[in-house]
Amino acid sequence: IHAVLLATVLSFVVLLYRDRRHKGSLLGSGRRVLPAFAVMILFTMADLGRYIFSDRGSSDAGFFMRAGMLLFFRVLCGESTSSINRYMRLAGEADANRHMAFTDVLTGLANRAAYLEKKKKIMQERQTGSRQSIAVCQFDINDLKYVNDNFGHAAGDSYIRAAAEAIQSSFGADGFCARIGGDEFTVLLEGNAARETFEKDLAALRLQEKQYGTDTQTGVALHIACGYAPCLPGMRLEDAERAADRDMYDTKQEMKGVRPQENIE
């Protein structure tokens, strides 16, 4: 029995030693675990002494040892539970910080940092051949400068949020939507039928624009110019972005009814 108890104590010693070497111990700071462990050893030695020095031997050679082990395991479980709860709280805070770092504050869409990370992942997957076809959609809001200049940036922010909601509502189920900056948005569409998906979602976007109607404060209707370009095999995503930009710019000119050489706000 005492040989088994000795092996158990040694296993606890090894456990504590290995736990102390790890950064972020599951056993907590040790201020309660180590004293409880020492008490368990003292109780075990008391049982061993009773067994060796008693003339009649001990009728219960493990009474104090069991009490010490009960105390030790109680403290050990409490410290472990506390540490696990602390790690879960820190993990939640880390997720929240990451969400803040990669989310556009004004619109709630992915921000430029999140988009760049998505691009990096896509290009890595394309190099390994695991990425399917992808297309780039570029968006730009018409009349934002007019709204900012005549009604203030608060009205402009409201106009941007309305456009973001329309884009997310129309394209969000099929692609990755991000606000790149200002009044510029980008959506990445995946799948071999990206062009058909784009046409379907664009029709939904135009319906969202009609539902928005004319803002009662500014008297400005919501109009979003959009461009599309597939990222063909062997093509860089930056090239597809530029092609989608050119397509969006042409659409913006048509929507504003201006000639190509005229400046577009």
Backbone torsions as a table, in degrees:
resi	resn	phi	psi	omega
1	ILE	NA	-45.4	-178.5
2	HIS	-71.3	-26.8	174.2
3	ALA	-65.5	-40.3	177.1
4	VAL	-65.5	-40.7	178.4
5	LEU	-63.1	-39.4	178.9
6	LEU	-63.8	-42.5	178.0
7	ALA	-62.6	-38.9	179.0
8	THR	-63.8	-44.7	179.0
9	VAL	-62.3	-43.2	179.0
10	LEU	-63.0	-37.8	178.0
11	SER	-65.1	-36.1	176.0
12	PHE	-65.3	-39.8	178.7
13	VAL	-61.0	-45.8	178.7
14	VAL	-62.1	-42.2	178.5
15	LEU	-59.4	-47.7	-178.9
16	LEU	-65.3	-40.6	180.0
17	TYR	-62.6	-47.2	-179.7
18	ARG	-66.6	-36.4	179.3
19	ASP	-66.1	-38.4	179.4
20	ARG	-65.8	-27.5	-177.4
21	ARG	-77.2	-20.0	-178.9
22	HIS	-87.5	136.1	174.9
23	LYS	-73.1	127.9	-176.6
24	GLY	80.9	66.1	-174.9
25	SER	-70.2	140.9	175.0
26	LEU	-74.2	-14.5	-178.9
27	LEU	-93.9	11.5	177.6
28	GLY	75.8	-157.0	-176.4
29	SER	-77.0	-17.8	-179.4
30	GLY	89.7	-4.0	-177.9
31	ARG	-66.9	-23.3	176.0
32	ARG	-110.0	-30.8	-177.6
33	VAL	-67.6	-47.6	-175.9
34	LEU	-65.6	-43.9	175.0
35	PRO	-61.0	-38.9	178.1
36	ALA	-65.4	-36.1	176.4
37	PHE	-65.5	-41.1	178.0
38	ALA	-63.8	-40.3	177.8
39	VAL	-63.2	-40.4	178.7
40	MET	-61.7	-41.8	178.6
41	ILE	-64.6	-42.6	178.7
42	LEU	-62.3	-42.0	178.4
43	PHE	-64.7	-38.2	178.5
44	THR	-65.9	-41.0	177.6
45	MET	-65.2	-35.9	177.3
46	ALA	-63.2	-41.7	176.9
47	ASP	-63.8	-40.8	178.7
48	LEU	-64.2	-41.4	177.0
49	GLY	-62.8	-42.3	177.6
50	ARG	-60.0	-39.2	-177.2
51	TYR	-70.0	-40.1	-174.9
52	ILE	-78.0	-43.7	-170.1
53	PHE	-95.6	-7.7	178.0
54	SER	-77.1	133.6	-179.8
55	ASP	-62.6	-37.2	-177.6
56	ARG	-94.9	2.0	-171.6
57	GLY	75.6	-177.1	-179.2
58	SER	-111.5	131.5	178.8
59	SER	-70.8	-22.5	177.8
60	ASP	-138.9	93.4	-173.4
61	ALA	-74.0	-7.8	-175.3
62	GLY	-123.3	19.0	-175.0
63	PHE	-63.9	-55.7	-178.3
64	PHE	-67.3	-35.5	179.8
65	MET	-61.6	-43.0	179.6
66	ARG	-64.6	-38.8	177.6
67	ALA	-63.7	-41.9	178.3
68	GLY	-65.0	-41.2	179.2
69	MET	-65.9	-39.7	178.0
70	LEU	-60.1	-44.0	177.5
71	LEU	-62.8	-45.2	-177.5
72	PHE	-62.3	-47.0	-178.6
73	PHE	-67.1	-33.4	177.6
74	ARG	-62.9	-46.8	178.8
75	VAL	-67.0	-41.3	-179.0
76	LEU	-61.6	-45.4	179.6
77	CYS	-64.8	-40.0	179.0
78	GLY	-63.0	-44.0	179.5
79	GLU	-66.1	-42.0	-179.7
80	SER	-63.9	-43.3	179.2
81	THR	-62.8	-41.6	178.9
82	SER	-63.2	-41.4	-179.7
83	SER	-67.4	-41.3	179.3
84	ILE	-62.9	-42.4	177.4
85	ASN	-62.0	-38.7	178.7
86	ARG	-65.0	-43.0	179.0
87	TYR	-64.1	-39.9	178.9
88	MET	-64.9	-38.1	178.5
89	ARG	-66.3	-42.5	179.5
90	LEU	-66.2	-38.0	178.1
91	ALA	-64.6	-39.7	177.0
92	GLY	-64.2	-39.9	178.0
93	GLU	-66.1	-38.2	178.6
94	ALA	-64.6	-41.6	177.3
95	ASP	-63.2	-40.2	179.7
96	ALA	-65.4	-40.5	178.8
97	ASN	-65.7	-39.2	178.5
98	ARG	-66.1	-40.5	178.4
99	HIS	-60.6	-42.2	179.1
100	MET	-65.6	-38.6	-177.0
101	ALA	-68.9	-26.5	-175.7
102	PHE	-114.2	17.8	179.6
103	THR	-121.9	134.2	176.1
104	ASP	-72.2	124.9	-173.7
105	VAL	-65.8	-38.4	-174.2
106	LEU	-72.1	-42.5	-170.9
107	THR	-108.1	-20.5	-175.5
108	GLY	83.5	-2.0	175.7
109	LEU	-79.5	171.5	171.5
110	ALA	-61.5	144.2	-179.5
111	ASN	-96.7	-172.1	-176.1
112	ARG	-63.4	-39.3	179.5
113	ALA	-61.4	-42.5	178.5
114	ALA	-65.6	-37.3	179.4
115	TYR	-65.9	-42.2	179.1
116	LEU	-64.0	-37.9	177.1
117	GLU	-66.4	-39.6	177.1
118	LYS	-63.2	-42.1	178.4
119	LYS	-60.6	-44.2	-179.8
120	LYS	-60.6	-42.7	179.5
121	LYS	-65.1	-41.2	-179.8
122	ILE	-63.0	-45.4	-178.1
123	MET	-65.5	-36.1	176.1
124	GLN	-64.8	-40.2	179.5
125	GLU	-69.8	-34.0	177.7
126	ARG	-67.4	-34.9	178.6
127	GLN	-67.1	-33.5	179.5
128	THR	-87.8	-7.1	179.1
129	GLY	82.8	7.3	-178.5
130	SER	-91.4	-7.0	-178.2
131	ARG	-94.0	129.8	176.8
132	GLN	-78.6	-176.1	-177.9
133	SER	-61.6	148.9	-179.2
134	ILE	-143.6	150.6	179.1
135	ALA	-134.2	153.1	-178.4
136	VAL	-110.4	133.2	174.5
137	CYS	-119.5	125.3	179.1
138	GLN	-109.5	140.0	-177.6
139	PHE	-128.6	147.6	177.1
140	ASP	-146.9	135.2	-176.9
141	ILE	-86.5	130.2	173.9
142	ASN	-77.9	149.1	169.8
143	ASP	70.8	12.6	179.5
144	LEU	-66.0	-40.5	-179.8
145	LYS	-63.4	-38.5	178.0
146	TYR	-63.0	-42.8	179.4
147	VAL	-65.4	-44.9	179.6
148	ASN	-62.6	-44.5	-175.6
149	ASP	-69.3	-32.8	-172.6
150	ASN	-102.3	-22.5	-175.6
151	PHE	-128.6	-0.2	177.0
152	GLY	94.6	164.1	-174.5
153	HIS	-74.3	-22.1	176.0
154	ALA	-64.2	-42.5	176.1
155	ALA	-66.3	-36.4	177.3
156	GLY	-63.8	-40.4	177.9
157	ASP	-63.1	-40.4	177.6
158	SER	-63.1	-36.8	178.7
159	TYR	-66.8	-40.3	178.2
160	ILE	-65.5	-42.6	179.3
161	ARG	-62.8	-38.9	178.4
162	ALA	-62.7	-41.8	178.8
163	ALA	-66.2	-41.3	179.5
164	ALA	-62.2	-41.8	178.8
165	GLU	-64.1	-39.9	179.7
166	ALA	-65.5	-42.6	-179.8
167	ILE	-66.9	-45.9	-179.9
168	GLN	-63.9	-41.7	179.9
169	SER	-64.5	-34.0	-175.8
170	SER	-87.9	-41.6	-172.7
171	PHE	-108.8	-13.2	-171.4
172	GLY	-61.1	-33.5	-178.8
173	ALA	-72.6	-19.2	-175.0
174	ASP	-112.3	-12.7	-175.1
175	GLY	-152.9	178.6	179.3
176	PHE	-94.5	116.4	-175.9
177	CYS	-104.7	134.7	-179.4
178	ALA	-144.1	145.6	170.5
179	ARG	-95.0	115.7	-175.7
180	ILE	-80.5	-30.1	179.7
181	GLY	156.7	146.6	178.2
182	GLY	58.3	-121.6	179.1
183	ASP	-107.4	24.2	-177.1
184	GLU	-107.4	132.8	179.2
185	PHE	-130.0	152.8	176.6
186	THR	-134.7	139.6	174.9
187	VAL	-126.0	133.4	175.2
188	LEU	-104.8	120.7	179.5
189	LEU	-105.6	133.1	-179.2
190	GLU	-109.9	157.2	176.7
191	GLY	111.2	156.9	-178.3
192	ASN	-70.9	-20.5	-179.4
193	ALA	-102.5	37.6	-175.3
194	ALA	-61.9	-37.7	-178.7
195	ARG	-64.9	-43.5	178.1
196	GLU	-64.1	-39.7	177.5
197	THR	-63.2	-41.4	178.5
198	PHE	-60.8	-46.6	-179.3
199	GLU	-61.7	-41.6	179.5
200	LYS	-64.1	-47.6	-177.5
201	ASP	-70.1	-33.1	177.8
202	LEU	-64.8	-39.1	177.0
203	ALA	-62.5	-38.9	177.2
204	ALA	-65.8	-36.6	178.5
205	LEU	-64.9	-42.7	179.0
206	ARG	-63.3	-33.7	176.9
207	LEU	-68.4	-37.8	176.4
208	GLN	-63.0	-38.6	177.8
209	GLU	-62.0	-42.9	179.5
210	LYS	-65.1	-39.2	179.7
211	GLN	-66.6	-32.0	176.6
212	TYR	-64.4	-38.0	178.5
213	GLY	68.2	-142.1	180.0
214	THR	-110.5	127.2	-179.3
215	ASP	-63.1	131.3	-176.5
216	THR	-67.7	-27.8	-178.3
217	GLN	-81.8	-43.0	-174.1
218	THR	-101.1	-20.4	-175.8
219	GLY	71.9	17.7	-177.3
220	VAL	-107.2	132.1	176.0
221	ALA	-84.5	159.1	-179.7
222	LEU	-87.5	121.0	176.2
223	HIS	-133.9	126.5	-176.7
224	ILE	-123.2	119.0	175.5
225	ALA	-80.4	143.0	-175.3
226	CYS	-138.9	141.1	176.1
227	GLY	-129.0	152.3	-175.9
228	TYR	-132.7	141.7	173.5
229	ALA	-155.9	131.5	176.3
230	PRO	-79.0	148.3	173.8
231	CYS	-97.4	95.3	-173.3
232	LEU	-73.2	160.1	177.9
233	PRO	-55.3	134.2	-177.6
234	GLY	81.3	-1.5	-178.9
235	MET	-96.9	139.4	177.0
236	ARG	-76.9	149.3	179.8
237	LEU	-64.7	-31.3	177.7
238	GLU	-62.9	-35.7	178.4
239	ASP	-66.6	-40.5	177.4
240	ALA	-65.4	-36.7	177.4
241	GLU	-61.7	-44.8	179.9
242	ARG	-65.3	-39.8	178.8
243	ALA	-64.9	-41.5	177.7
244	ALA	-65.9	-35.5	176.1
245	ASP	-61.4	-44.8	-179.8
246	ARG	-64.0	-41.3	178.5
247	ASP	-64.8	-40.0	178.1
248	MET	-65.8	-40.5	179.8
249	TYR	-62.3	-41.9	177.8
250	ASP	-63.3	-41.1	178.6
251	THR	-64.3	-38.4	-179.8
252	LYS	-63.4	-40.5	178.0
253	GLN	-63.5	-42.5	-179.9
254	GLU	-64.9	-40.2	-179.1
255	MET	-67.3	-33.9	-179.4
256	LYS	-87.7	-12.1	178.4
257	GLY	68.1	39.6	179.8
258	VAL	-116.9	164.5	178.3
259	ARG	-82.2	154.6	-176.2
260	PRO	-55.0	-31.9	-176.1
261	GLN	-80.4	-10.2	-177.7
262	GLU	-80.7	151.7	-178.4
263	ASN	-74.9	137.8	179.7
264	ILE	-108.8	126.3	178.6
265	GLU	-77.9	NA	NA
